[in-house]
Amino acid sequence: MLYAANETMNLTAVPREEALVRHIEDSLRVVAHIPEGARLAIDIGSGAGLPGIPLAIARPEIEWVLLESRAKRCDFLRSVVDELGLNASAVCGRAEELGRDVAHRERYELAVARALAPLPIALELAAPLLKVGGVAILHNRDRGLPEGIREPLKGELSRLDDELVRFLKIGATDSKYPRRWAAMERSPLGAV
C-alpha cells in the first residue's frame, strides 16, 4: 500500500527492497520499550504511517492515534487503517495544537515519533500529550541529549540505544507548552 500510494504522493524515498529493514524493522525497535499496560498511544507526525502502522500491527491491544498535519497523508493513513482493520485512527492536525486541546492534552500513555523534528522540539510536542507516568519513545540519531529539558517539560530523559530516546513524564506540563513551531525552532528547550 505504501509503494502504491508513493506513485502519486511523496511518502518515502527508501527503495522497496530496503523497506523491510529501513522502515519496518526500524519502526518495530520501539516494541521492546512500550510500557506495560499502555492502552492509548499517539504517533506524532505519522507521515507514511511509520512507526505507527507497524506498531499497531504488532501491538493490536493498544489504541493508536496517527497524527499527521497533511490532509493527503491523513487520507492515506485512514485507507491503510481501514484496509488492515487496525485498532487505530488517523487525526489530521498539528501536534502543537493538539497539545493544547483538552481532548488530547495529557491523555496518552505512550507517544512515538520517528522523523518528526530535532529532539528538543519533538520532546516539547510529545510531553503535553502524555499523562503523568506516560512515556515518549523517540528516534534520535544525535548522540547528545539536551540539558535543561527536565524541569520545563517535567520529565526524565534517557537513551535506550544508539537511536532511541525515552522520556518519562513525572509531572504536569506547564500550560505554556507546546509553543508555536516558530518559537520552538527559534529557541529550542535545553542545549545539546
Backbone as JSON Lines, residues from 0, in Angstrom:
{"i":0,"aa":"M","n":[0.83,-1.2,0.0],"ca":[0.0,0.0,0.0],"c":[0.87,1.26,0.0]}
{"i":1,"aa":"L","n":[1.95,1.22,0.77],"ca":[2.85,2.36,0.83],"c":[3.43,2.68,-0.54]}
{"i":2,"aa":"Y","n":[3.91,1.66,-1.23],"ca":[4.56,1.93,-2.51],"c":[3.56,2.21,-3.63]}
{"i":3,"aa":"A","n":[2.36,1.7,-3.52],"ca":[1.32,2.05,-4.5],"c":[0.95,3.54,-4.34]}
{"i":4,"aa":"A","n":[0.77,3.98,-3.1],"ca":[0.44,5.38,-2.85],"c":[1.62,6.3,-3.16]}
{"i":5,"aa":"N","n":[2.82,5.79,-3.0],"ca":[4.02,6.58,-3.23],"c":[4.16,7.0,-4.7]}
{"i":6,"aa":"E","n":[3.45,6.32,-5.59],"ca":[3.49,6.7,-7.01],"c":[2.82,8.04,-7.26]}
{"i":7,"aa":"T","n":[1.88,8.42,-6.41],"ca":[1.16,9.69,-6.61],"c":[1.44,10.73,-5.53]}
{"i":8,"aa":"M","n":[2.05,10.33,-4.43],"ca":[2.42,11.3,-3.39],"c":[3.77,10.9,-2.8]}
{"i":9,"aa":"N","n":[4.47,11.85,-2.29],"ca":[5.82,11.6,-1.76],"c":[5.72,11.08,-0.32]}
{"i":10,"aa":"L","n":[5.73,9.75,-0.16],"ca":[5.67,9.16,1.16],"c":[7.02,8.63,1.63]}
{"i":11,"aa":"T","n":[7.82,8.13,0.7],"ca":[9.13,7.59,1.07],"c":[10.09,7.66,-0.12]}
{"i":12,"aa":"A","n":[11.36,7.86,0.19],"ca":[12.41,7.8,-0.83],"c":[13.19,6.49,-0.71]}
{"i":13,"aa":"V","n":[12.84,5.68,0.28],"ca":[13.53,4.41,0.5],"c":[13.09,3.41,-0.56]}
{"i":14,"aa":"P","n":[14.05,2.81,-1.28],"ca":[13.68,1.81,-2.29],"c":[12.94,0.62,-1.66]}
{"i":15,"aa":"R","n":[12.02,0.06,-2.4],"ca":[11.19,-1.04,-1.91],"c":[12.01,-2.18,-1.31]}
{"i":16,"aa":"E","n":[13.15,-2.51,-1.94],"ca":[13.96,-3.63,-1.46],"c":[14.64,-3.34,-0.12]}
{"i":17,"aa":"E","n":[14.67,-2.08,0.3],"ca":[15.26,-1.71,1.59],"c":[14.19,-1.43,2.65]}
{"i":18,"aa":"A","n":[12.94,-1.48,2.28],"ca":[11.85,-1.06,3.18],"c":[11.72,-1.94,4.42]}
{"i":19,"aa":"L","n":[11.93,-3.23,4.28],"ca":[11.78,-4.11,5.44],"c":[12.7,-3.68,6.58]}
{"i":20,"aa":"V","n":[13.96,-3.44,6.26],"ca":[14.92,-3.06,7.3],"c":[14.76,-1.59,7.69]}
{"i":21,"aa":"R","n":[14.74,-0.71,6.7],"ca":[14.77,0.73,6.98],"c":[13.45,1.3,7.48]}
{"i":22,"aa":"H","n":[12.35,0.67,7.15],"ca":[11.05,1.16,7.63],"c":[10.46,0.25,8.7]}
{"i":23,"aa":"I","n":[10.24,-1.0,8.38],"ca":[9.51,-1.89,9.29],"c":[10.34,-2.26,10.52]}
{"i":24,"aa":"E","n":[11.52,-2.83,10.31],"ca":[12.34,-3.23,11.47],"c":[12.71,-2.03,12.32]}
{"i":25,"aa":"D","n":[13.02,-0.92,11.68],"ca":[13.37,0.29,12.43],"c":[12.18,0.74,13.29]}
{"i":26,"aa":"S","n":[10.99,0.71,12.73],"ca":[9.79,1.08,13.48],"c":[9.54,0.14,14.66]}
{"i":27,"aa":"L","n":[9.75,-1.14,14.44],"ca":[9.45,-2.15,15.46],"c":[10.46,-2.18,16.61]}
{"i":28,"aa":"R","n":[11.56,-1.46,16.49],"ca":[12.52,-1.37,17.61],"c":[11.85,-0.82,18.86]}
{"i":29,"aa":"V","n":[10.79,-0.06,18.69],"ca":[10.08,0.55,19.81],"c":[9.36,-0.49,20.67]}
{"i":30,"aa":"V","n":[8.93,-1.59,20.07],"ca":[8.09,-2.58,20.76],"c":[8.68,-3.02,22.1]}
{"i":31,"aa":"A","n":[9.96,-3.27,22.15],"ca":[10.6,-3.75,23.38],"c":[10.54,-2.72,24.51]}
{"i":32,"aa":"H","n":[10.25,-1.48,24.19],"ca":[10.27,-0.4,25.19],"c":[8.89,0.15,25.52]}
{"i":33,"aa":"I","n":[7.85,-0.45,24.97],"ca":[6.48,0.02,25.25],"c":[6.14,-0.3,26.7]}
{"i":34,"aa":"P","n":[5.67,0.67,27.46],"ca":[5.33,0.42,28.86],"c":[4.21,-0.61,29.01]}
{"i":35,"aa":"E","n":[4.36,-1.45,30.0],"ca":[3.33,-2.45,30.28],"c":[2.04,-1.73,30.65]}
{"i":36,"aa":"G","n":[0.94,-2.22,30.14],"ca":[-0.36,-1.65,30.45],"c":[-0.75,-0.46,29.58]}
{"i":37,"aa":"A","n":[0.09,-0.05,28.65],"ca":[-0.27,1.07,27.76],"c":[-1.51,0.69,26.95]}
{"i":38,"aa":"R","n":[-2.48,1.57,26.91],"ca":[-3.73,1.3,26.18],"c":[-4.01,2.34,25.1]}
{"i":39,"aa":"L","n":[-3.39,3.52,25.21],"ca":[-3.64,4.58,24.24],"c":[-2.3,5.23,23.87]}
{"i":40,"aa":"A","n":[-2.01,5.25,22.57],"ca":[-0.72,5.75,22.09],"c":[-0.93,6.69,20.91]}
{"i":41,"aa":"I","n":[0.0,7.59,20.73],"ca":[-0.04,8.53,19.6],"c":[1.28,8.51,18.86]}
{"i":42,"aa":"D","n":[1.19,8.42,17.54],"ca":[2.35,8.54,16.65],"c":[2.31,9.97,16.12]}
{"i":43,"aa":"I","n":[3.24,10.8,16.58],"ca":[3.25,12.22,16.24],"c":[3.99,12.42,14.93]}
{"i":44,"aa":"G","n":[3.32,13.04,13.97],"ca":[3.92,13.24,12.65],"c":[4.03,11.92,11.9]}
{"i":45,"aa":"S","n":[2.96,11.2,11.85],"ca":[2.96,9.83,11.34],"c":[3.4,9.71,9.89]}
{"i":46,"aa":"G","n":[3.13,10.72,9.08],"ca":[3.57,10.71,7.68],"c":[3.06,9.52,6.9]}
{"i":47,"aa":"A","n":[3.96,8.6,6.57],"ca":[3.6,7.4,5.82],"c":[3.13,6.28,6.75]}
{"i":48,"aa":"G","n":[2.93,6.6,8.03],"ca":[2.47,5.6,8.98],"c":[3.61,4.89,9.7]}
{"i":49,"aa":"L","n":[4.75,5.56,9.74],"ca":[5.92,4.95,10.37],"c":[6.35,5.8,11.57]}
{"i":50,"aa":"P","n":[6.38,5.24,12.73],"ca":[6.28,3.83,13.1],"c":[4.88,3.34,13.43]}
{"i":51,"aa":"G","n":[3.87,4.2,13.39],"ca":[2.54,3.87,13.89],"c":[1.89,2.63,13.31]}
{"i":52,"aa":"I","n":[1.9,2.45,11.99],"ca":[1.23,1.3,11.37],"c":[1.89,-0.02,11.8]}
{"i":53,"aa":"P","n":[3.23,-0.17,11.67],"ca":[3.84,-1.42,12.15],"c":[3.58,-1.67,13.64]}
{"i":54,"aa":"L","n":[3.57,-0.62,14.45],"ca":[3.32,-0.78,15.88],"c":[1.87,-1.19,16.14]}
{"i":55,"aa":"A","n":[0.93,-0.64,15.38],"ca":[-0.48,-1.03,15.52],"c":[-0.69,-2.5,15.13]}
{"i":56,"aa":"I","n":[0.08,-2.97,14.18],"ca":[0.0,-4.39,13.79],"c":[0.62,-5.26,14.89]}
{"i":57,"aa":"A","n":[1.78,-4.84,15.41],"ca":[2.49,-5.62,16.42],"c":[1.8,-5.59,17.79]}
{"i":58,"aa":"R","n":[1.14,-4.49,18.12],"ca":[0.51,-4.33,19.43],"c":[-0.96,-3.92,19.26]}
{"i":59,"aa":"P","n":[-1.8,-4.85,18.77],"ca":[-3.2,-4.52,18.47],"c":[-4.05,-4.21,19.7]}
{"i":60,"aa":"E","n":[-3.59,-4.55,20.89],"ca":[-4.36,-4.25,22.1],"c":[-4.28,-2.77,22.47]}
{"i":61,"aa":"I","n":[-3.35,-2.06,21.89],"ca":[-3.2,-0.62,22.12],"c":[-3.98,0.13,21.05]}
{"i":62,"aa":"E","n":[-4.73,1.13,21.46],"ca":[-5.42,2.01,20.5],"c":[-4.41,3.07,20.05]}
{"i":63,"aa":"W","n":[-4.2,3.16,18.74],"ca":[-3.19,4.05,18.17],"c":[-3.84,5.24,17.48]}
{"i":64,"aa":"V","n":[-3.33,6.42,17.76],"ca":[-3.74,7.64,17.06],"c":[-2.56,8.03,16.18]}
{"i":65,"aa":"L","n":[-2.81,8.13,14.89],"ca":[-1.79,8.51,13.92],"c":[-1.99,9.98,13.58]}
{"i":66,"aa":"L","n":[-1.17,10.83,14.14],"ca":[-1.32,12.27,13.98],"c":[-0.48,12.75,12.79]}
{"i":67,"aa":"E","n":[-1.13,13.38,11.85],"ca":[-0.46,13.88,10.64],"c":[-1.09,15.2,10.25]}
{"i":68,"aa":"S","n":[-0.26,16.17,9.88],"ca":[-0.77,17.51,9.57],"c":[-1.24,17.66,8.13]}
{"i":69,"aa":"R","n":[-0.78,16.79,7.23],"ca":[-1.13,16.94,5.81],"c":[-2.33,16.06,5.44]}
{"i":70,"aa":"A","n":[-3.34,16.68,4.85],"ca":[-4.61,16.01,4.56],"c":[-4.45,14.78,3.66]}
{"i":71,"aa":"K","n":[-3.64,14.86,2.61],"ca":[-3.47,13.71,1.71],"c":[-2.85,12.53,2.45]}
{"i":72,"aa":"R","n":[-1.92,12.81,3.31],"ca":[-1.31,11.73,4.09],"c":[-2.3,11.16,5.11]}
{"i":73,"aa":"C","n":[-3.15,12.03,5.68],"ca":[-4.2,11.54,6.58],"c":[-5.14,10.6,5.84]}
{"i":74,"aa":"D","n":[-5.5,10.96,4.62],"ca":[-6.36,10.09,3.81],"c":[-5.69,8.75,3.55]}
{"i":75,"aa":"F","n":[-4.39,8.77,3.24],"ca":[-3.64,7.53,3.05],"c":[-3.66,6.68,4.33]}
{"i":76,"aa":"L","n":[-3.39,7.3,5.46],"ca":[-3.38,6.58,6.74],"c":[-4.75,5.96,7.03]}
{"i":77,"aa":"R","n":[-5.81,6.72,6.78],"ca":[-7.16,6.18,7.01],"c":[-7.43,4.97,6.13]}
{"i":78,"aa":"S","n":[-6.98,5.02,4.88],"ca":[-7.2,3.88,3.98],"c":[-6.43,2.65,4.45]}
{"i":79,"aa":"V","n":[-5.22,2.83,4.95],"ca":[-4.44,1.7,5.46],"c":[-5.1,1.12,6.7]}
{"i":80,"aa":"V","n":[-5.5,1.98,7.63],"ca":[-6.18,1.54,8.85],"c":[-7.43,0.74,8.51]}
{"i":81,"aa":"D","n":[-8.23,1.26,7.59],"ca":[-9.46,0.56,7.18],"c":[-9.15,-0.76,6.5]}
{"i":82,"aa":"E","n":[-8.21,-0.76,5.56],"ca":[-7.87,-1.97,4.8],"c":[-7.35,-3.08,5.71]}
{"i":83,"aa":"L","n":[-6.55,-2.7,6.69],"ca":[-5.94,-3.7,7.58],"c":[-6.76,-3.96,8.84]}
{"i":84,"aa":"G","n":[-7.81,-3.18,9.05],"ca":[-8.65,-3.37,10.23],"c":[-7.91,-3.13,11.54]}
{"i":85,"aa":"L","n":[-7.11,-2.09,11.57],"ca":[-6.27,-1.81,12.74],"c":[-7.03,-1.08,13.84]}
{"i":86,"aa":"N","n":[-6.57,-1.26,15.06],"ca":[-7.09,-0.53,16.21],"c":[-6.41,0.83,16.23]}
{"i":87,"aa":"A","n":[-6.74,1.65,15.25],"ca":[-6.07,2.93,15.06],"c":[-7.0,3.91,14.37]}
{"i":88,"aa":"S","n":[-6.66,5.18,14.49],"ca":[-7.38,6.22,13.76],"c":[-6.37,7.28,13.35]}
{"i":89,"aa":"A","n":[-6.63,7.9,12.21],"ca":[-5.78,8.99,11.73],"c":[-6.45,10.31,12.11]}
{"i":90,"aa":"V","n":[-5.68,11.18,12.72],"ca":[-6.15,12.5,13.09],"c":[-5.33,13.51,12.3]}
{"i":91,"aa":"C","n":[-6.02,14.38,11.58],"ca":[-5.35,15.39,10.78],"c":[-5.23,16.66,11.63]}
{"i":92,"aa":"G","n":[-4.01,17.0,12.0],"ca":[-3.79,18.18,12.82],"c":[-2.32,18.34,13.14]}
{"i":93,"aa":"R","n":[-2.01,19.39,13.86],"ca":[-0.63,19.68,14.24],"c":[-0.45,19.4,15.73]}
{"i":94,"aa":"A","n":[0.68,18.82,16.09],"ca":[0.94,18.44,17.48],"c":[0.91,19.64,18.42]}
{"i":95,"aa":"E","n":[1.39,20.79,17.94],"ca":[1.4,21.96,18.82],"c":[-0.02,22.45,19.11]}
{"i":96,"aa":"E","n":[-0.98,22.11,18.26],"ca":[-2.39,22.45,18.52],"c":[-3.05,21.38,19.37]}
{"i":97,"aa":"L","n":[-2.8,20.11,19.07],"ca":[-3.39,19.03,19.86],"c":[-2.88,19.05,21.29]}
{"i":98,"aa":"G","n":[-1.65,19.5,21.49],"ca":[-1.09,19.58,22.84],"c":[-1.79,20.59,23.72]}
{"i":99,"aa":"R","n":[-2.6,21.45,23.12],"ca":[-3.39,22.44,23.87],"c":[-4.88,22.09,23.89]}
{"i":100,"aa":"D","n":[-5.26,21.05,23.17],"ca":[-6.66,20.62,23.05],"c":[-6.99,19.68,24.22]}
{"i":101,"aa":"V","n":[-8.01,20.01,25.0],"ca":[-8.35,19.19,26.18],"c":[-8.7,17.75,25.81]}
{"i":102,"aa":"A","n":[-9.1,17.51,24.58],"ca":[-9.41,16.14,24.16],"c":[-8.14,15.3,23.98]}
{"i":103,"aa":"H","n":[-6.98,15.94,23.88],"ca":[-5.72,15.22,23.66],"c":[-4.65,15.5,24.72]}
{"i":104,"aa":"R","n":[-4.71,16.66,25.35],"ca":[-3.66,17.03,26.31],"c":[-3.67,16.08,27.5]}
{"i":105,"aa":"E","n":[-2.48,15.57,27.83],"ca":[-2.25,14.68,28.97],"c":[-3.2,13.49,28.96]}
{"i":106,"aa":"R","n":[-3.36,12.88,27.79],"ca":[-4.29,11.77,27.61],"c":[-3.58,10.44,27.33]}
{"i":107,"aa":"Y","n":[-2.41,10.47,26.74],"ca":[-1.76,9.27,26.21],"c":[-0.74,8.67,27.18]}
{"i":108,"aa":"E","n":[-0.7,7.33,27.18],"ca":[0.32,6.63,27.98],"c":[1.62,6.5,27.2]}
{"i":109,"aa":"L","n":[1.53,6.6,25.87],"ca":[2.7,6.42,25.02],"c":[2.63,7.38,23.84]}
{"i":110,"aa":"A","n":[3.76,8.01,23.55],"ca":[3.9,8.83,22.34],"c":[5.15,8.34,21.62]}
{"i":111,"aa":"V","n":[5.06,8.22,20.3],"ca":[6.21,7.83,19.5],"c":[6.36,8.82,18.35]}
{"i":112,"aa":"A","n":[7.59,8.94,17.86],"ca":[7.85,9.76,16.68],"c":[9.16,9.27,16.07]}
{"i":113,"aa":"R","n":[9.19,9.26,14.75],"ca":[10.36,8.71,14.07],"c":[11.19,9.76,13.35]}
{"i":114,"aa":"A","n":[10.61,10.61,12.58],"ca":[11.35,11.61,11.82],"c":[10.63,12.95,11.95]}
{"i":115,"aa":"L","n":[10.33,13.32,13.16],"ca":[9.48,14.47,13.42],"c":[10.23,15.8,13.4]}
{"i":116,"aa":"A","n":[11.26,15.91,14.22],"ca":[11.95,17.18,14.4],"c":[13.19,16.92,15.25]}
{"i":117,"aa":"P","n":[14.07,17.92,15.38],"ca":[15.16,17.77,16.34],"c":[14.6,17.42,17.72]}
{"i":118,"aa":"L","n":[15.39,16.69,18.51],"ca":[14.91,16.16,19.78],"c":[14.27,17.19,20.71]}
{"i":119,"aa":"P","n":[14.84,18.38,20.93],"ca":[14.16,19.33,21.83],"c":[12.75,19.69,21.37]}
{"i":120,"aa":"I","n":[12.54,19.82,20.07],"ca":[11.21,20.14,19.55],"c":[10.29,18.93,19.67]}
{"i":121,"aa":"A","n":[10.78,17.75,19.31],"ca":[9.97,16.53,19.43],"c":[9.52,16.32,20.87]}
{"i":122,"aa":"L","n":[10.4,16.57,21.82],"ca":[10.04,16.43,23.24],"c":[8.99,17.45,23.65]}
{"i":123,"aa":"E","n":[9.16,18.68,23.19],"ca":[8.18,19.71,23.54],"c":[6.8,19.41,22.96]}
{"i":124,"aa":"L","n":[6.77,18.76,21.81],"ca":[5.49,18.37,21.21],"c":[4.88,17.17,21.92]}
{"i":125,"aa":"A","n":[5.71,16.23,22.35],"ca":[5.21,14.99,22.96],"c":[4.76,15.17,24.4]}
{"i":126,"aa":"A","n":[5.54,15.9,25.19],"ca":[5.28,15.99,26.64],"c":[3.86,16.43,26.99]}
{"i":127,"aa":"P","n":[3.29,17.45,26.37],"ca":[1.93,17.86,26.74],"c":[0.86,16.81,26.41]}
{"i":128,"aa":"L","n":[1.15,15.91,25.49],"ca":[0.18,14.89,25.11],"c":[0.17,13.7,26.08]}
{"i":129,"aa":"L","n":[1.24,13.55,26.85],"ca":[1.38,12.4,27.75],"c":[0.72,12.63,29.1]}
{"i":130,"aa":"K","n":[0.12,11.57,29.64],"ca":[-0.33,11.56,31.03],"c":[0.91,11.57,31.92]}
{"i":131,"aa":"V","n":[0.76,11.98,33.16],"ca":[1.84,11.81,34.12],"c":[2.08,10.31,34.25]}
{"i":132,"aa":"G","n":[3.32,9.9,34.12],"ca":[3.66,8.48,34.11],"c":[3.77,7.92,32.71]}
{"i":133,"aa":"G","n":[3.34,8.7,31.72],"ca":[3.43,8.28,30.32],"c":[4.85,8.38,29.8]}
{"i":134,"aa":"V","n":[5.08,7.71,28.68],"ca":[6.42,7.62,28.11],"c":[6.39,8.01,26.64]}
{"i":135,"aa":"A","n":[7.39,8.79,26.24],"ca":[7.62,9.06,24.82],"c":[8.86,8.28,24.41]}
{"i":136,"aa":"I","n":[8.77,7.58,23.29],"ca":[9.93,6.88,22.73],"c":[10.16,7.49,21.36]}
{"i":137,"aa":"L","n":[11.29,8.17,21.24],"ca":[11.56,8.95,20.05],"c":[12.84,8.48,19.37]}
{"i":138,"aa":"H","n":[12.8,8.42,18.05],"ca":[14.01,8.14,17.28],"c":[14.85,9.41,17.26]}
{"i":139,"aa":"N","n":[16.12,9.27,17.58],"ca":[17.01,10.43,17.6],"c":[18.42,9.94,17.32]}
{"i":140,"aa":"R","n":[18.94,10.29,16.17],"ca":[20.28,9.83,15.79],"c":[21.39,10.71,16.35]}
{"i":141,"aa":"D","n":[21.04,11.87,16.89],"ca":[22.06,12.73,17.52],"c":[22.58,12.03,18.77]}
{"i":142,"aa":"R","n":[23.86,12.15,19.01],"ca":[24.47,11.47,20.16],"c":[24.13,12.14,21.49]}
{"i":143,"aa":"G","n":[24.07,13.46,21.49],"ca":[23.85,14.17,22.74],"c":[22.39,14.22,23.14]}
{"i":144,"aa":"L","n":[22.16,14.43,24.42],"ca":[20.81,14.64,24.94],"c":[20.74,16.08,25.44]}
{"i":145,"aa":"P","n":[19.65,16.77,25.15],"ca":[19.56,18.17,25.58],"c":[19.5,18.3,27.09]}
{"i":146,"aa":"E","n":[20.27,19.21,27.61],"ca":[20.23,19.54,29.04],"c":[19.12,20.56,29.23]}
{"i":147,"aa":"G","n":[18.6,20.64,30.41],"ca":[17.62,21.67,30.71],"c":[16.21,21.36,30.22]}
{"i":148,"aa":"I","n":[15.95,20.11,29.84],"ca":[14.61,19.72,29.38],"c":[13.75,19.27,30.56]}
{"i":149,"aa":"R","n":[14.38,18.65,31.54],"ca":[13.63,18.01,32.62],"c":[12.65,18.95,33.31]}
{"i":150,"aa":"E","n":[13.12,20.11,33.74],"ca":[12.26,21.0,34.52],"c":[11.09,21.56,33.72]}
{"i":151,"aa":"P","n":[11.32,22.2,32.57],"ca":[10.15,22.78,31.89],"c":[9.15,21.73,31.4]}
{"i":152,"aa":"L","n":[9.62,20.55,31.0],"ca":[8.7,19.54,30.47],"c":[8.29,18.51,31.51]}
{"i":153,"aa":"K","n":[8.85,18.58,32.69],"ca":[8.51,17.7,33.81],"c":[8.7,16.23,33.46]}
{"i":154,"aa":"G","n":[9.95,15.89,33.12],"ca":[10.21,14.5,32.79],"c":[11.66,14.13,32.88]}
{"i":155,"aa":"E","n":[11.91,12.84,32.78],"ca":[13.26,12.3,32.81],"c":[13.6,11.75,31.44]}
{"i":156,"aa":"L","n":[14.78,12.09,30.96],"ca":[15.22,11.74,29.61],"c":[16.39,10.77,29.7]}
{"i":157,"aa":"S","n":[16.31,9.68,28.91],"ca":[17.41,8.72,28.88],"c":[17.53,8.13,27.49]}
{"i":158,"aa":"R","n":[18.71,7.63,27.19],"ca":[18.96,6.98,25.9],"c":[18.72,5.48,26.08]}
{"i":159,"aa":"L","n":[17.93,4.88,25.18],"ca":[17.65,3.45,25.22],"c":[18.69,2.65,24.45]}
{"i":160,"aa":"D","n":[19.12,3.21,23.32],"ca":[20.15,2.58,22.49],"c":[20.76,3.66,21.61]}
{"i":161,"aa":"D","n":[21.44,3.26,20.55],"ca":[22.13,4.24,19.71],"c":[21.19,5.2,19.0]}
{"i":162,"aa":"E","n":[19.91,4.92,18.96],"ca":[18.97,5.79,18.26],"c":[17.73,6.16,19.05]}
{"i":163,"aa":"L","n":[17.27,5.3,19.94],"ca":[16.03,5.57,20.66],"c":[16.27,6.3,21.97]}
{"i":164,"aa":"V","n":[15.38,7.28,22.24],"ca":[15.42,8.06,23.45],"c":[14.1,7.88,24.17]}
{"i":165,"aa":"R","n":[14.15,7.81,25.49],"ca":[12.94,7.63,26.31],"c":[12.76,8.86,27.2]}
{"i":166,"aa":"F","n":[11.53,9.36,27.2],"ca":[11.16,10.48,28.07],"c":[10.03,9.98,28.96]}
{"i":167,"aa":"L","n":[10.25,9.98,30.28],"ca":[9.23,9.59,31.25],"c":[8.67,10.86,31.87]}
{"i":168,"aa":"K","n":[7.37,11.06,31.73],"ca":[6.74,12.26,32.26],"c":[6.46,12.07,33.74]}
{"i":169,"aa":"I","n":[7.0,12.98,34.57],"ca":[6.88,12.83,36.02],"c":[6.0,13.9,36.67]}
{"i":170,"aa":"G","n":[5.53,14.86,35.89],"ca":[4.66,15.9,36.43],"c":[3.9,16.58,35.31]}
{"i":171,"aa":"A","n":[2.87,17.32,35.66],"ca":[2.06,18.01,34.66],"c":[2.9,19.04,33.92]}
{"i":172,"aa":"T","n":[2.75,19.08,32.61],"ca":[3.48,20.03,31.77],"c":[2.86,21.42,31.92]}
{"i":173,"aa":"D","n":[3.71,22.41,32.08],"ca":[3.26,23.8,32.19],"c":[2.38,24.15,31.0]}
{"i":174,"aa":"S","n":[1.33,24.92,31.24],"ca":[0.35,25.24,30.19],"c":[0.94,26.06,29.04]}
{"i":175,"aa":"K","n":[2.12,26.64,29.2],"ca":[2.7,27.4,28.09],"c":[3.32,26.5,27.02]}
{"i":176,"aa":"Y","n":[3.38,25.19,27.28],"ca":[3.91,24.24,26.31],"c":[2.8,23.4,25.71]}
{"i":177,"aa":"P","n":[2.87,23.06,24.43],"ca":[3.92,23.41,23.5],"c":[3.73,24.83,22.96]}
{"i":178,"aa":"R","n":[4.85,25.43,22.61],"ca":[4.82,26.76,22.0],"c":[4.55,26.61,20.5]}
{"i":179,"aa":"R","n":[4.38,27.72,19.83],"ca":[4.24,27.71,18.38],"c":[5.53,27.17,17.75]}
{"i":180,"aa":"W","n":[5.4,26.56,16.56],"ca":[6.54,25.94,15.89],"c":[7.71,26.91,15.73]}
{"i":181,"aa":"A","n":[7.42,28.12,15.29],"ca":[8.48,29.11,15.07],"c":[9.24,29.4,16.36]}
{"i":182,"aa":"A","n":[8.53,29.48,17.47],"ca":[9.18,29.74,18.76],"c":[10.05,28.56,19.17]}
{"i":183,"aa":"M","n":[9.59,27.34,18.9],"ca":[10.39,26.16,19.24],"c":[11.67,26.12,18.42]}
{"i":184,"aa":"E","n":[11.55,26.47,17.14],"ca":[12.74,26.48,16.27],"c":[13.71,27.6,16.66]}
{"i":185,"aa":"R","n":[13.16,28.75,16.95],"ca":[13.99,29.91,17.28],"c":[14.71,29.73,18.61]}
{"i":186,"aa":"S","n":[14.02,29.14,19.57],"ca":[14.58,29.0,20.9],"c":[14.26,27.62,21.49]}
{"i":187,"aa":"P","n":[14.93,26.56,20.99],"ca":[14.63,25.22,21.49],"c":[14.98,25.06,22.98]}
{"i":188,"aa":"L","n":[14.2,24.27,23.67],"ca":[14.48,24.0,25.08],"c":[15.77,23.21,25.21]}
{"i":189,"aa":"G","n":[16.54,23.51,26.26],"ca":[17.76,22.76,26.52],"c":[18.86,23.09,25.54]}
{"i":190,"aa":"A","n":[19.98,22.44,25.73],"ca":[21.13,22.58,24.83],"c":[21.79,21.22,24.7]}
{"i":191,"aa":"V","n":[22.29,20.92,23.53],"ca":[22.93,19.62,23.33],"c":[24.42,19.75,23.59]}
